[in-house]
Amino acid sequence: MPDFANQPRQLRDAWEDYITIRLVDRHASFKAGKKAIGSRTLRRRFESKYGFTAGRLLDYYYRVQRAAYSVIGLYVGGRYSDLTSFVSGCVREQHGGYVLVGTETKHVPETAPENRDVWPAINIMRDALVCLEQISRVTCNPYLISGRETVAPRETPAPLSLTGLCEGMTHYLREVDTNGSWASWRISSNQLRHTLVHQLARADVSTVFISYQLKHLYTALAELPPDVTLGYGNLTEQRMQRATASAEANAAAARALFDPDRAKSGGLGDEFNKRMKVYFEGRMAAGMSKEEVILELAAAGNPFVNVGPGYCGGVREEEYADGTKEKPPCLGQLECNTGTCHNSVITQIHKVHWAAIRDKNKEYAKDPRLSHAAEHFREAVETANKVLNDLDASTTDDVQDNASDSPGGEE
């Protein structure tokens, strides 16, 4: 299979020819009253023209389809009934922004208007939906979360079953999990929902924001009617989910930061680990367990400022005994090199971010259009490699805590 990323025109042409092949087979099957192939000549021409078979393109688009399922599931955070309500043309522009319109009817009277449930549609979601809409041209199925088989004429289209959706996303996870870290994991739509809540909590957004995402912006765009609650279930349950997710997120970050047995990087990393070791020994001598100490520190709040690639310990104004004040020595991510700054502490939760920094700067260093700054990019790669090497002493728990973090942009 050629590298379609660098040959978009060839992919477009091959895709249009493949659609023709599938539609010809659909007509032949309908005419024969059973599954039939009427495109043998077209398939031979296809292989001669593009250098690969139509079947290989089928495998390629099926992988794209599974990836798109996963993206929609992760960013919508909906139930199975939500995810399978999306049909072609479901992205609309409302009030200056793009939204994803569903046809969810839970607890809604039959006389209620359709297409009133909406979700914010960010760029990556819209890209995934464009892919699924293209695939629906092959399957003749308006449901975007559906199988890869073509719907026969006069057959009623249907979305993918719950089992099919979960198996498709799990299969895609196996394909991208090259290290086998999640080999025994099986994905469900409910897990995706809780993952989204957890990530929103890690970003420390409000209950109202989370409720809007999970209740789709119905209240914001349609004026809350009496029979629609603010969140799924009720506000009390939503608050409990928010508090639980926040506590879990804070505890995971606290373990990565405060546990002296976990690898750290940055100019302040070793010194901070030494101070934490002394502190933990004292608290544990007083009868506390390590986990109790960590949870106590998590409840007290983070003493540093998270600037993206790490924590900064030098952004607070300091007042000395003589009354003089010293301004912060840096502005965090805006001006410093977090990997070498003597005020920084980098933990396992930042590891994915540093891998992204390394990969992006490698790419930039090879770009002839940026040759004037190649040395700068190579230095950034070296710094990122040093940080990642420092963090290589991670434990299994570190990997699990870090797995749900989203990579950030370049430093």
DRENTORMI-544151 format. One record per residue: residue in one letter; x, y, z of N, C-alpha, C in turn. Coordinates in steps of 0.05 Angstrom, whole numbers, plus 5000, padded with zeros to 4 digits. Example, Ala and Ser with C-alpha at 12.3 -4.5 7.8 and 13.67 -1.06 7.14 Angstrom:
DRENTORMI-544151
a526448865156524649105156526449345156;s525749555142527349795143525850015157;
//
This chain:
DRENTORMI-544151
m501749765000500050005000501850255000;p501450434981503050674980502550865004;d504351055007504151255028502151465020;f499651425027497551605018497851885030;a499151905053499552165065501052355047;n502752245031504352415012503252404984;q501052254980499852234953496852264956;p495852494965492952524970491352504944;r492452584921490852574896490452284889;q492452114892492151834885490051704903;l490151774929488151664947485351744939;r485052004932482452094924481351944899;d483151914879482351774855481651484860;a483451354876482951064883480351034898;w479851224916477351214932474851234914;e474851414896472551444878472151194861;d474351074851474150834836473050604853;y473950594878473050384896470150414902;i469150654905466250694910464650584886;t465650634863464250524839464150224840;i466450094847466549804849464449704869;r464249824892462449734912459449764903;l458949984890456150034881455349844859;v457349774841456749574821456149304834;d457749224854457248974868454548974882;r453849204893451249234907448949184888;h449149294865447049264844446948964835;a449348844831449448564822448248384843;s448748434868447648264890444648294891;f443648534888440748584889439448434866;k440648454843439448324819439448024821;a441647914833441847624836440347514860;g439547684878438147604902439947474923;k442547504919444547404938447147554934;k449047514952451547654949452947574923;a453647774907454947714881456947934875;i458847864858460948054849460548124820;g459948364813459548444786461748624776;s463948644791465948844785468748724780;r468748474770471348344766473148504747;t471948594725473548754706474549014718;l472749144733473549394746475749344767;r475649124781477649054801480349014788;r480348874765482948834752484149094742;r482449264731483349534723484349694747;f483049664769483849804793486649724802;e487149464803489749364811491949454791;s491349444765493249524745493949824747;k491949984753492250274754493750364779;y493150234802494250344828496450164840;g496749924830498849754841498149604866;f495649604874494749444897491749374892;t490849184907488049084902486049254916;a483549234907481349374921481049274949;g481649014953481448904980483449035000;r485749104990487649245007486649525015;l485349654996484249915003481949885023;l480449665021478449605041479649585069;d481849435071483149415097484049685108;y485049845089486050115097483750285107;y481550295093479350465102478050355127;y478150095131476949975155478550065179;r481250085176482850185198482150485204;v481850635183481050915186478350935200;q476550755193473850755205474050705235;r475650505243475950445272477250675287;a479250805274480551035287478551255291;a476851305271474751515273472751445295;y471951195298470151115320471451195347;s473951135350475351175375475551475381;v476151635361476251925365473552035374;i471451965360468752055367468051965395;g468551715401467951615428469351765450;l471951825445473551955466472752235471;y472052375449471452665452468452725457;v466652545450463852585456463252495484;g464452265492463852165519460952085523;g459751985501456951925502456351625507;r453851565512453051285514452951165487;y452550905486452350765460450150885443;s447850945456445551055441446251335430;d447951485444448851745433450551705409;l452551535411454551505390453251395364;t451251225368450051105344447751265333;s447351515343445251685333446251875311;f448851875306449952065287449651965258;v448652145241448252065213449752275195;s450052215170451352395152450152675153;g451852875153450853155155450353245184;c451353095203450653165231452353395243;v454353485228455953715238454653975228;r453954145246452554395239454054635252;e453654865241454755105253452555255267;q452855295293450855435309452255635327;h451155875328452056085346455156125343;g456056115319458856175314460755945319;g459755705325461555475330460355225318;y462055025314461154775303460154585325;v457954455319456854255338456154005323;l456053785338455353525328452553465337;v450753435319447853405325447153105324;g445953015346445052735347442052725347;t440952485351438052445351437252285375;e438652335398438052195423435252255432;t433752055441430952095449430251995476;k432251955493431851845520430052035536;h427951935548426052095564424852335549;v424852325523423652545507421052455495;p418952605497416352525485416652485455;e414952315443415152265414414552515398;t413052705410412352955396414553165397;a416753105412418953305415420453325388;p421553555382423053595357425553425357;e426353325334428753165332431253345329;n433653215330436153355325436553585344;r435953545370436353765389438753705408;d439753465408442053405425444653475410;v446253645422448653735408451153715426;w453453665414455953665427457853865414;p459753985428461754155415463353975396;a463854075372465253915351467954055345;i470053965359472654075354473853965328;n476154075320477254005294477653705290;i478853575309479453285306476853125303;m474753205317472153075314471053115286;r471253355276470153405249471753255228;d474353235232475953075213475152775213;a474652675237473852395240471052355226;l469352545230466652525218466752545188;v468552705177468852715148469652445137;c471552315151472352045143469951845143;l468351855164466051675166463951735146;e463651995139461652065118462651965091;q465251965086466251855061465751555060;i466151425082465751135083462851065079;s461051235089458151185085457451185056;r458951315039458451305010458951024999;v460650875012461250595003459050415015;t458350455040456550265053453650325048;c453050565037450350655032448750645058;n450050705080448850705107449150985118;p446951125124447251395134448351415163;y448151195178449251185205452351185203;l453651375216456551405214457951195231;i456751115253457850885269456450635260;s457550515239456250275227458450095217;g457649865206459549665197460649745169;r462349565159463549625133462149495110;e460049335116458549195095456649395082;t456149355056454249535041451449455047;v449749655052446949605057445549555030;a444149345028442749265002440449454997;p439649484972437249644966434849524980;r433149694990430649625005431249505032;e433849485040434549395067434549635085;t433649605110433549825129436349865141;p437650105138440250145150440150135180;a442350055192442450045221445250115230;p445550225254448250285265449550035274;l452050055281453649825291452549745318;s452649485323451749385349453749465371;l452849455396454549525418457049355418;t456749095414459048915413460848985390;g459749045367461449115344463049365348;l461749565361463149815367465449775386;c464949635408467049585427469349415416;e468649215400470749055387472349215367;g471049385352472449555333474449735346;m473649865368475450045382477649895396;t477049655407479049495420481149395399;h480149325375481949235354483849465346;y482749705344484449935337486549985359;l485749955384487649985406489949785403;r489349545396491449345392493349425369;e492249555348493949635326495849855333;v495050045349496750275356498450225381;d497750025397499249965421501549795415;t503649915403505949755393507549635415;n507349735440508849625462507349415477;g504849365470503249165484502449245512;s502449505519501849595546498949535553;w497149525533494249485538493249235524;a494949025524494348785509491748645520;s491248675545488948535557486548715561;w486748965551484649165556482449135534;r479949165544477749165525476249425530;i475649575508474449835510471449815509;s470149975525467250005524466550305522;s464150365512463350645509463150775537;n462450625557462250735584465050815594;q467150665587469850735595470651005582;l469851035557470551285543469251525557;r466751485566465351695580466751775605;h467551575621468951635646471751755641;t473051665619475651775612475452075607;l473352155592472952435586472452595611;v470752495629470352635655472952665670;h474552455670477052455685478952665673;q479152675646480952875634479953155638;l477353205638476353465644476953545673;a476753345690477453405718480353465722;r482153325707484953375708485553665699;a483953755680484254035670482954235690;d481654125711480454285732478354475721;v476754365703474454525693472154495712;s470154665709467954665729465954455724;t464254405744462054215741460254295718;v459754555715457954645694459054575666;f461754605663463054545637462754245632;i463354085651463053795647460153715641;s458353835656455553775651454753855623;y455654085613455054165586456053965566;q458553865570459653675551458053415551;l457353325575455853065577452953095572;k451853335575449053385568448853525542;h451053545528451253635500450853935495;l450754115512450254395505447254445500;y445554255507442654285503441754545517;t442654575542441754805558442755065546;a445155065535446355315524445055405499;l444255225482443255295455440255295452;a438855165470435955135466434355235490;e435555355510434255445534432955205548;l433955155572433254915586430254885591;p428954675579426154635584425754495611;p423354495622422854385649423554095652;d423353935630423753645633426553555627;v428453745625431253675619432953745643;t434353555654436053605677438753715667;l440253845685442853965678444853755670;g445053545686446953335680445553065677;y447052855669445752595668445152505697;g442752415702441952335729440952575744;n442752715758442052965772444653105779;l444353355788446653525794448353405816;t447053295837448553175859450352955850;e449352785833450952565822453252675805;q452652885790454753005773456953125790;r456153255812458153365830459953145842;m458652925849460152705860462152595840;q461252565815463052465794465452665791;r464852925791466853125788468853105811;a467853085836469553075859471252825859;t470052595852471552345851473752355830;a473052455806474952475784477252665792;s476552885805478653085813480552955833;a479352815853480952685873482852485861;e481852325842483552115829485752255813;a485052465799487052605783489252725800;n488352855822490252975841492052775853;a490952535861492552325873494652215854;a493852185828495752085808498052275804;a497352535802499452735799501252755824;a499952725848501452735873503452505875;r502552265867504452035868506852085850;a506352185826508552235808510452455818;l509352655832510952875842512252825868;f510752725888511752715916513252455923;d512552235910513751985917516751995911;p518451975932521351995927522551765912;d521051545910522051305896521451315866;r520051525857519451545828521451735815;a522251645791524351805776523252075769;k525052275770524352545762526652665746;s526152875732528253015717527953315723;g529553475708529453765713531653835733;g532354095733534554185750533954155780;l531454155788530754125816529953845824;g529853665804528753395808530153245830;d532853215829534253055849534053175877;e534353445878534153575904531453535917;f529353565900526653535910526153255920;n527153055905526852775914528252725941;k530552855945531952815971530352935994;r529153175989527553306010525053136016;m523853025995521452865999522152606014;k524452496009525252246022525452296053;v526652516060526752586089524052626101;y522352766085519652826095518052566099;f518152396079516652146080517651966104;e520251956107521351796130520251896156;g520052166159518952276184516052216188;r514452246167511552196170511051896174;m512551726160512051436163513051346190;a515051476201515951406228513751476249;a512051666241509851746259507451566256;g507651356239505551166237503851176211;m504451366194502951386169504051206147;s502351106129503350956106504151146084;k505651046065506451226042504051336028;e502051166023499651256009498251476024;e498151446051496851656068498351916066;v500951906065502552146062501952286035;i501952116015501452225988498652365986;l496652225997493952345996493752596013;e495252606034495352846051496553076035;l498753026021500053226005498253315981;a496853115969495053185947492853375956;a491753325981489653495991490653775997;a493253796004494454056010494854235986;g494954105962495354255937498254235928;n498654315903501254295890502854545896;p505354505907506954745913508254875889;f507954745865509154845841507054945821;v507955065800506255145778506754965755;n504654835744505054665721505154835696;v507454835683507855005659507754845633;g506754595635506454435611508454205611;p511054265604513054055603514053975631;g513254115652514154045679513054245699;y513954205724513154385745515354595749;c514454845754516355065759516255145788;g518555145801518655225829519655515833;g519955665811521155925813519456155803;v516756125803515056325792513656495813;r514256455839513056615860514956825869;e513857055875515557275885516457205914;e518957245919520157175945520757425961;e520057425987520557656005522657566025;y524857726027527057666046526657806072;a528457736092528257836119528458146120;d530058256102530358546102528058696088;g526058546080523758666067523958696037;t526258636025526558655996525158415983;k524258455959522858245944524358185918;e524357935911525557845886523357745867;k523357845843521357765823521957485814;p519957345803520357075793522657075772;p524356865774526656855756525956775727;c523456685723522756605696519756615692;l518956575668516056575662515256295652;g516456095663515555825657515955755627;q513955635615514055535588514555755568;l513956005575514156225555517056285548;e518956265567521656355562523856155570;c523255965587525355795598525555535583;n527755395588528055115579527554945603;t525154835605524354685629526154445634;g527354345613529054105617531654165631;t532554405631535154475644534854675666;c532654815669532255025689532654915717;h534055065734534554965761532054975779;n529955095769527455115785525454895777;s526054725758524054545747524154265759;v521754145761521453865769519753735748;i520753525735519253385714518653105723;t516053035722515252775732514152595709;q513252355717512252165697509852265682;i508252445695505852535681506552725657;h509052815657509952985635511452835613;k511652565616513352405598512252415569;v509652395566508452395539509052665526;h508852875542509353145531512253165520;w514153055535516953065526517452895502;a516052675500516352505476515352665452;a513152815455512152975433514053195426;i515353325446517353535441519653415425;r520553185433522753055418522052995389;d519752875385518852795358518453045340;k517153245351516653485335519253625327;n521053645346523553785339525353625321;k525153355322526553195302525453255274;e522853275273521553325247522453605237;y522453805255523154075246526154085238;a527853935252530653945246531253845218;k529553675207529953555180528553725159;d526953915166525454075147527254285134;p527754265108529554455094528654745097;r526054785100525055055103525855185129;l526655015148527355115175530355065180;s531955045159534754985162536255195179;h535255445178536655655193536455615223;a534555445232534255395261534755105268;a536054965250536454675254537954615280;e539954775286541554725310539854755335;h538154955335536254995358534454745361;f533454635339531754405341533254165351;r535754135342537453905351537953925381;e538454165391538854205419536354125435;a534054205424531554135438531153825439;v531953685417531853395417533653275438;e536053385441537953285461536853325489;t535653555494534553605520532253415526;a530553375506528253195509529252905514;n531252825500532352555504533452515532;k534852725542535852715570533652685590;v531552845586529252825605528052555604;l527552445580526352185577528151965589;n530751995586532551795598532451815628;d532252055639531952085668529451955679;l527351955663524851855671524451555665;d526551435654526251155645526050955668;a526551045693526350875716523550845726;s521550895707518750895715517850615723;t515850615741514650365750512150305734;t510950075738508450015725506350215732;d506250295757504250495766504650755751;d507250835747507751075732506451065704;v506850835691505750815664502750835664;q501450715684498550725685497551005690;d498951155709498151425715498551605690;n500651545675501351715652499751655627;a498451425627497251325602494951505592;s493551635611491251795602491952085597;d494552165600495352435594495352485564;s494552725556494652795528497152935522;p498652865500501053005493500553295486;g502353475495502053755488503653815464;g503754075458505254165434508154185440;e509654305421512454335425513054535447;e515354505460516054675482516354955473;
//
